[in-house]
Amino acid sequence: MALDEPKESEAAERAAEVESRWGHPESLWDGLVNKVQANAIRDFSAIADEWLSLMWCLDEFRIADTPPRGAGDLAKPFNQRIDGVYRGKGNLFATLLSLLLENRTGQVIRSRSQIQGFSQNHQIDLAWPDRRVAPIVCAESKLTGGPAYRGYRARGAMDDWTNRRKELKFSATDLKLSRRDQTESIGHWDVWRQTAMPKAFLLWGARLSPRDNPDRMAREVAAIVSTYLDGAGVFAWRERDDKGGYETVGLPAMPTVEDLDVALWRIESEITKAVASGALEEEPESSAPVDPDRLADDSSGI
């Protein structure tokens, strides 16, 4: 399909204006990654300002409905290109978290799309060790919320939470069941799931809209950690009053709701303990009663 050159030209002008004010996302991302790697940064809080600048820049391109200069498949229309760029935002968050964890542990932390569960394969945002069977730590990194664009209202951080909550519960349980011998008695659910592998975490980056309620977010996260997950860390932000960027938002204090740095510390501790115990030398086995590789791929989950 031929491109509409006048509209493409207008989009390029909008992109140049956004870039002149807020920079180019690729440059901001490269600078962020270089800072993390060159300085062996371990804490998200140490690069939170750079992350917020990147998110603000990407959101400004989204609002202007134009892709950053040179981004995406140049044979496609501008609106499809910005859609593709924006969909990749969650991958940036997962990659950044993996770099921080690698600095903390010296271990390879990667996304895996075919981790074997009890009843099916799962897509894992952050998994360790880097193998398909019997992971020891799994974390789902979620990036939610976005600005209004093209007449669509802004997406809140809690939009579609009930579906995400179901995915978290099922994935954590199915992965833990895959490590359980079929003759093993579970007994008390809370005792079993707190000791069963893999350890399951949620790492959540949330752009809050005016209708998002931090108290509700904290309650929801606390509830799922108290019943299914082994930990959760949240980093939230909102638009500043001066409309010139984002600012961090602290969630109400709850025993099981932590900031990202504490959650990363927990994951680091689990990995360090597993390495010291010789877990990497054990031959992993799956107790799945079916062959997950013969089933449809899972497109979401821990």
The 8 nearest C-alpha neighbors of each residue, nearest first, counted from 0:
[[1, 2, 75, 74, 76, 3, 4, 73],
 [2, 0, 3, 74, 4, 76, 75, 7],
 [1, 3, 4, 76, 0, 75, 7, 74],
 [4, 2, 6, 5, 7, 1, 76, 8],
 [3, 5, 7, 6, 2, 8, 1, 9],
 [6, 4, 8, 7, 3, 9, 10, 2],
 [5, 7, 9, 8, 4, 3, 10, 77],
 [8, 6, 4, 10, 5, 9, 3, 11],
 [7, 9, 11, 5, 6, 10, 4, 12],
 [10, 8, 6, 12, 11, 7, 5, 13],
 [9, 11, 7, 13, 65, 12, 8, 6],
 [10, 12, 14, 8, 9, 13, 7, 15],
 [13, 11, 9, 15, 14, 10, 8, 16],
 [12, 14, 10, 16, 11, 15, 17, 9],
 [13, 15, 11, 17, 12, 16, 67, 65],
 [16, 14, 18, 12, 13, 17, 19, 11],
 [15, 17, 13, 19, 14, 18, 12, 20],
 [18, 16, 14, 20, 19, 15, 21, 13],
 [17, 19, 22, 15, 21, 20, 16, 23],
 [20, 18, 16, 17, 22, 21, 15, 23],
 [21, 19, 17, 18, 22, 16, 15, 56],
 [22, 20, 18, 56, 17, 19, 23, 55],
 [21, 23, 18, 19, 20, 24, 56, 17],
 [22, 24, 26, 18, 25, 27, 67, 21],
 [25, 23, 27, 26, 28, 53, 57, 56],
 [24, 26, 28, 27, 23, 29, 67, 30],
 [27, 25, 29, 28, 23, 24, 30, 22],
 [26, 28, 24, 30, 25, 29, 53, 31],
 [29, 27, 31, 25, 30, 26, 24, 32],
 [28, 30, 26, 32, 31, 27, 33, 25],
 [29, 31, 33, 27, 28, 32, 26, 34],
 [30, 32, 28, 34, 29, 33, 27, 35],
 [33, 31, 35, 29, 34, 30, 36, 28],
 [32, 34, 30, 36, 31, 35, 37, 29],
 [33, 35, 31, 37, 32, 36, 38, 30],
 [36, 34, 40, 32, 33, 38, 39, 37],
 [35, 37, 39, 33, 38, 34, 32, 40],
 [38, 36, 34, 33, 39, 35, 40, 32],
 [37, 39, 40, 36, 35, 34, 33, 41],
 [40, 38, 36, 35, 102, 37, 41, 99],
 [41, 39, 35, 38, 42, 99, 102, 36],
 [40, 42, 99, 103, 102, 39, 43, 100],
 [43, 41, 44, 260, 45, 40, 99, 46],
 [42, 44, 45, 46, 47, 260, 259, 41],
 [43, 45, 47, 42, 46, 260, 48, 259],
 [46, 44, 43, 42, 47, 40, 48, 41],
 [45, 47, 49, 44, 48, 43, 50, 31],
 [48, 46, 44, 50, 49, 45, 43, 51],
 [49, 47, 51, 50, 46, 52, 45, 44],
 [50, 48, 52, 46, 51, 47, 53, 31],
 [49, 51, 47, 53, 48, 52, 54, 46],
 [50, 52, 54, 48, 53, 49, 55, 245],
 [53, 51, 49, 55, 50, 54, 56, 48],
 [54, 52, 56, 50, 51, 55, 27, 24],
 [55, 53, 51, 57, 56, 52, 58, 50],
 [54, 56, 58, 52, 53, 57, 244, 51],
 [55, 57, 53, 59, 54, 58, 21, 52],
 [58, 56, 54, 60, 59, 55, 53, 61],
 [57, 59, 61, 55, 60, 56, 54, 62],
 [58, 60, 62, 56, 61, 57, 55, 63],
 [61, 59, 63, 57, 58, 62, 65, 64],
 [62, 60, 58, 64, 59, 63, 57, 65],
 [61, 63, 148, 59, 64, 60, 58, 147],
 [62, 64, 60, 61, 65, 59, 13, 14],
 [65, 63, 61, 62, 60, 78, 81, 66],
 [64, 66, 10, 63, 60, 81, 14, 77],
 [67, 65, 81, 80, 77, 70, 60, 68],
 [68, 66, 70, 14, 69, 23, 65, 60],
 [67, 69, 70, 66, 14, 11, 15, 23],
 [68, 70, 67, 71, 73, 66, 72, 80],
 [71, 69, 67, 68, 66, 72, 80, 84],
 [70, 72, 80, 73, 84, 69, 83, 81],
 [71, 73, 74, 75, 80, 70, 69, 76],
 [74, 72, 75, 71, 69, 70, 76, 80],
 [73, 75, 72, 76, 2, 1, 71, 0],
 [74, 76, 73, 72, 79, 80, 77, 2],
 [77, 75, 79, 78, 2, 80, 74, 7],
 [76, 78, 80, 79, 65, 66, 81, 7],
 [79, 77, 81, 80, 76, 82, 65, 64],
 [80, 78, 82, 77, 76, 81, 83, 75],
 [79, 81, 77, 83, 71, 82, 78, 66],
 [80, 82, 66, 84, 78, 83, 79, 65],
 [83, 81, 79, 85, 80, 84, 86, 78],
 [82, 84, 80, 86, 81, 85, 79, 87],
 [85, 83, 81, 87, 86, 82, 80, 71],
 [84, 86, 82, 87, 88, 83, 81, 57],
 [87, 85, 83, 88, 84, 82, 89, 90],
 [86, 88, 85, 90, 84, 89, 83, 91],
 [87, 89, 91, 90, 85, 86, 92, 84],
 [90, 88, 92, 91, 142, 87, 93, 141],
 [89, 91, 93, 87, 92, 88, 94, 86],
 [92, 90, 94, 88, 89, 93, 95, 87],
 [91, 93, 89, 95, 90, 94, 96, 88],
 [94, 92, 90, 96, 95, 91, 140, 97],
 [95, 93, 97, 91, 96, 92, 90, 98],
 [94, 96, 98, 92, 97, 93, 91, 99],
 [97, 95, 99, 93, 98, 94, 100, 92],
 [96, 98, 100, 94, 95, 99, 108, 101],
 [99, 97, 101, 95, 96, 100, 102, 94],
 [98, 100, 41, 96, 102, 97, 101, 103],
 [101, 99, 103, 97, 102, 98, 104, 96],
 [100, 102, 105, 98, 104, 103, 106, 99],
 [103, 101, 99, 100, 39, 104, 105, 41],
 [104, 102, 100, 101, 41, 105, 99, 267],
 [105, 103, 101, 106, 102, 267, 100, 271],
 [104, 106, 101, 102, 103, 107, 100, 108],
 [107, 105, 104, 101, 108, 100, 102, 128],
 [106, 108, 101, 109, 105, 129, 127, 128],
 [109, 107, 97, 127, 126, 125, 106, 101],
 [110, 108, 125, 126, 111, 107, 129, 97],
 [109, 111, 124, 125, 123, 126, 112, 108],
 [112, 110, 123, 113, 122, 109, 114, 124],
 [111, 113, 122, 123, 114, 121, 110, 120],
 [114, 112, 120, 121, 111, 122, 115, 131],
 [115, 113, 131, 121, 120, 132, 112, 111],
 [116, 114, 120, 132, 131, 113, 119, 121],
 [115, 117, 174, 177, 119, 120, 173, 118],
 [116, 118, 177, 287, 173, 176, 119, 174],
 [117, 119, 116, 287, 291, 289, 173, 120],
 [120, 118, 291, 116, 117, 115, 121, 294],
 [119, 121, 115, 114, 113, 116, 291, 297],
 [122, 120, 114, 297, 113, 123, 300, 112],
 [121, 123, 112, 299, 300, 113, 111, 297],
 [124, 122, 111, 301, 125, 110, 112, 121],
 [123, 125, 110, 139, 140, 138, 301, 111],
 [126, 124, 110, 138, 109, 123, 137, 108],
 [125, 127, 137, 109, 136, 108, 110, 123],
 [128, 126, 129, 136, 108, 134, 135, 137],
 [127, 129, 130, 134, 126, 135, 108, 107],
 [128, 130, 127, 126, 109, 108, 107, 131],
 [131, 129, 128, 132, 134, 127, 114, 133],
 [132, 130, 114, 115, 113, 133, 129, 134],
 [131, 133, 115, 130, 134, 114, 283, 285],
 [132, 134, 283, 178, 135, 285, 284, 131],
 [135, 133, 197, 136, 127, 128, 132, 126],
 [134, 136, 197, 196, 127, 198, 133, 128],
 [135, 137, 198, 197, 127, 134, 126, 199],
 [138, 136, 126, 199, 125, 198, 200, 197],
 [139, 137, 200, 125, 201, 301, 199, 124],
 [138, 140, 301, 201, 124, 202, 141, 200],
 [139, 141, 202, 203, 93, 124, 201, 138],
 [140, 142, 203, 204, 139, 202, 143, 89],
 [143, 141, 204, 89, 205, 203, 140, 92],
 [144, 142, 156, 205, 206, 141, 204, 145],
 [145, 143, 156, 155, 206, 154, 205, 207],
 [144, 146, 154, 153, 206, 155, 147, 143],
 [147, 145, 153, 154, 148, 58, 62, 144],
 [146, 148, 153, 152, 151, 62, 145, 150],
 [147, 149, 62, 151, 150, 146, 61, 152],
 [150, 148, 151, 147, 64, 62, 152, 63],
 [149, 151, 148, 152, 147, 153, 62, 146],
 [152, 150, 148, 147, 149, 153, 154, 146],
 [151, 153, 147, 154, 150, 148, 146, 149],
 [152, 154, 147, 146, 145, 155, 151, 208],
 [155, 153, 144, 145, 146, 152, 158, 156],
 [154, 156, 144, 208, 158, 157, 207, 211],
 [155, 157, 144, 143, 205, 207, 158, 206],
 [156, 158, 160, 155, 159, 211, 216, 143],
 [159, 157, 155, 160, 156, 154, 144, 143],
 [158, 160, 161, 162, 157, 163, 156, 164],
 [161, 159, 163, 157, 158, 162, 164, 156],
 [160, 162, 164, 163, 159, 165, 158, 157],
 [163, 161, 165, 164, 160, 159, 166, 167],
 [162, 164, 160, 166, 165, 161, 167, 159],
 [163, 165, 161, 167, 162, 166, 160, 168],
 [164, 166, 168, 162, 163, 167, 169, 161],
 [167, 165, 163, 169, 164, 300, 168, 170],
 [168, 166, 164, 170, 165, 169, 171, 300],
 [169, 167, 165, 171, 166, 170, 227, 172],
 [168, 170, 172, 166, 171, 167, 173, 165],
 [171, 169, 173, 167, 172, 300, 168, 301],
 [170, 172, 174, 168, 169, 173, 199, 167],
 [173, 171, 175, 169, 174, 170, 176, 168],
 [174, 172, 176, 170, 117, 116, 175, 171],
 [173, 175, 116, 177, 171, 176, 172, 170],
 [174, 176, 172, 177, 196, 173, 178, 197],
 [177, 175, 173, 179, 178, 174, 117, 172],
 [176, 178, 117, 116, 174, 286, 175, 287],
 [177, 179, 176, 175, 285, 286, 133, 196],
 [180, 178, 176, 177, 181, 286, 183, 175],
 [179, 181, 183, 182, 286, 178, 177, 176],
 [182, 180, 183, 179, 286, 184, 176, 288],
 [181, 183, 180, 184, 179, 185, 286, 176],
 [184, 182, 180, 181, 185, 179, 186, 176],
 [185, 183, 186, 182, 181, 180, 179, 191],
 [184, 186, 191, 183, 187, 188, 192, 190],
 [187, 185, 184, 188, 191, 190, 189, 183],
 [186, 188, 190, 189, 191, 185, 192, 184],
 [189, 187, 191, 190, 192, 186, 185, 193],
 [188, 190, 192, 191, 187, 193, 226, 227],
 [189, 191, 187, 188, 193, 192, 194, 186],
 [192, 190, 188, 189, 194, 193, 185, 195],
 [191, 193, 195, 189, 194, 190, 188, 227],
 [194, 192, 191, 190, 195, 189, 229, 198],
 [195, 193, 192, 191, 196, 190, 198, 197],
 [196, 194, 192, 193, 175, 191, 197, 198],
 [197, 195, 198, 175, 135, 178, 194, 134],
 [196, 198, 135, 136, 134, 175, 199, 195],
 [197, 199, 136, 196, 229, 137, 135, 200],
 [198, 200, 137, 229, 228, 138, 171, 197],
 [201, 199, 138, 230, 231, 229, 228, 139],
 [200, 202, 231, 139, 138, 140, 203, 232],
 [203, 201, 140, 232, 231, 233, 139, 141],
 [204, 202, 233, 141, 140, 142, 201, 205],
 [203, 205, 142, 234, 235, 233, 141, 143],
 [206, 204, 235, 143, 156, 142, 207, 144],
 [207, 205, 144, 236, 237, 156, 235, 143],
 [208, 206, 237, 156, 211, 236, 205, 155],
 [207, 209, 155, 211, 210, 206, 237, 156],
 [210, 208, 211, 207, 155, 212, 237, 238],
 [209, 211, 208, 212, 155, 207, 156, 157],
 [212, 210, 208, 209, 207, 155, 213, 156],
 [211, 213, 215, 214, 210, 216, 209, 207],
 [214, 212, 216, 215, 250, 217, 211, 251],
 [215, 213, 217, 212, 216, 251, 218, 250],
 [214, 216, 218, 212, 213, 217, 219, 211],
 [217, 215, 213, 219, 214, 218, 220, 212],
 [216, 218, 214, 220, 215, 219, 221, 213],
 [219, 217, 215, 221, 216, 220, 222, 214],
 [218, 220, 222, 216, 221, 217, 215, 223],
 [219, 221, 217, 223, 222, 218, 216, 224],
 [220, 222, 218, 224, 255, 219, 223, 256],
 [223, 221, 225, 219, 220, 224, 218, 226],
 [222, 224, 226, 220, 225, 227, 221, 228],
 [225, 223, 228, 221, 226, 222, 227, 230],
 [224, 226, 222, 223, 221, 227, 228, 255],
 [225, 227, 223, 224, 222, 228, 189, 168],
 [228, 226, 223, 224, 168, 225, 171, 229],
 [229, 227, 224, 199, 230, 200, 223, 226],
 [230, 228, 199, 200, 198, 224, 193, 227],
 [231, 229, 200, 228, 224, 201, 262, 199],
 [232, 230, 201, 200, 202, 262, 256, 257],
 [231, 233, 259, 258, 257, 262, 202, 203],
 [234, 232, 203, 258, 259, 204, 202, 235],
 [233, 235, 204, 259, 258, 203, 205, 232],
 [236, 234, 205, 248, 247, 204, 206, 233],
 [235, 237, 247, 248, 206, 246, 207, 245],
 [238, 236, 207, 245, 246, 206, 239, 247],
 [237, 239, 245, 244, 242, 246, 240, 236],
 [240, 238, 245, 242, 241, 244, 246, 237],
 [239, 241, 242, 238, 243, 244, 245, 237],
 [240, 242, 239, 243, 244, 238, 245, 246],
 [243, 241, 239, 240, 244, 238, 245, 237],
 [244, 242, 241, 239, 245, 238, 240, 55],
 [243, 245, 239, 242, 238, 55, 246, 52],
 [244, 246, 238, 239, 237, 51, 236, 55],
 [245, 247, 236, 237, 239, 238, 248, 244],
 [246, 248, 236, 235, 237, 249, 245, 234],
 [249, 247, 236, 235, 250, 246, 237, 234],
 [248, 250, 251, 247, 235, 234, 213, 236],
 [249, 251, 213, 217, 252, 248, 214, 235],
 [252, 250, 214, 253, 217, 249, 213, 256],
 [251, 253, 250, 254, 256, 217, 257, 249],
 [252, 254, 256, 255, 251, 221, 217, 257],
 [255, 253, 256, 252, 221, 257, 225, 224],
 [254, 256, 221, 253, 257, 224, 230, 225],
 [257, 255, 253, 221, 254, 231, 232, 220],
 [258, 256, 232, 261, 231, 262, 255, 233],
 [257, 259, 232, 233, 260, 261, 234, 262],
 [258, 260, 232, 262, 233, 261, 263, 234],
 [261, 259, 263, 262, 42, 258, 43, 264],
 [260, 262, 264, 263, 259, 258, 257, 265],
 [261, 263, 232, 265, 259, 264, 260, 231],
 [264, 262, 260, 266, 265, 261, 259, 267],
 [263, 265, 261, 267, 262, 266, 268, 260],
 [266, 264, 262, 268, 263, 267, 261, 269],
 [265, 267, 263, 269, 268, 264, 270, 262],
 [266, 268, 264, 270, 265, 269, 104, 263],
 [269, 267, 265, 271, 266, 270, 272, 264],
 [270, 268, 266, 272, 267, 271, 273, 265],
 [271, 269, 273, 267, 272, 268, 274, 266],
 [272, 270, 268, 274, 273, 269, 267, 275],
 [271, 273, 275, 269, 270, 274, 268, 276],
 [272, 274, 270, 276, 278, 275, 271, 269],
 [275, 273, 271, 277, 276, 272, 278, 270],
 [274, 276, 272, 273, 277, 271, 278, 270],
 [277, 275, 273, 274, 278, 272, 279, 271],
 [278, 276, 274, 279, 280, 275, 273, 281],
 [279, 277, 273, 281, 280, 276, 274, 275],
 [280, 278, 277, 281, 274, 273, 128, 282],
 [279, 281, 278, 277, 282, 274, 283, 276],
 [282, 280, 278, 279, 283, 277, 284, 276],
 [281, 283, 280, 284, 279, 278, 133, 132],
 [284, 282, 133, 281, 132, 285, 134, 279],
 [285, 283, 133, 282, 286, 132, 178, 177],
 [284, 286, 287, 177, 178, 132, 133, 283],
 [285, 287, 177, 180, 178, 288, 179, 284],
 [286, 288, 117, 289, 177, 285, 118, 116],
 [289, 287, 286, 117, 290, 118, 181, 177],
 [290, 288, 287, 291, 118, 117, 119, 293],
 [289, 291, 292, 293, 288, 287, 294, 119],
 [292, 290, 119, 294, 293, 120, 289, 115],
 [293, 291, 290, 294, 120, 119, 295, 296],
 [292, 294, 291, 290, 295, 289, 296, 119],
 [295, 293, 291, 292, 296, 119, 290, 120],
 [296, 294, 297, 293, 292, 119, 291, 120],
 [297, 295, 298, 120, 294, 121, 113, 119],
 [296, 298, 121, 299, 120, 122, 295, 119],
 [299, 297, 122, 296, 300, 121, 112, 295],
 [300, 298, 122, 297, 121, 301, 166, 123],
 [301, 299, 166, 170, 122, 167, 121, 123],
 [300, 139, 123, 138, 170, 167, 124, 137]]
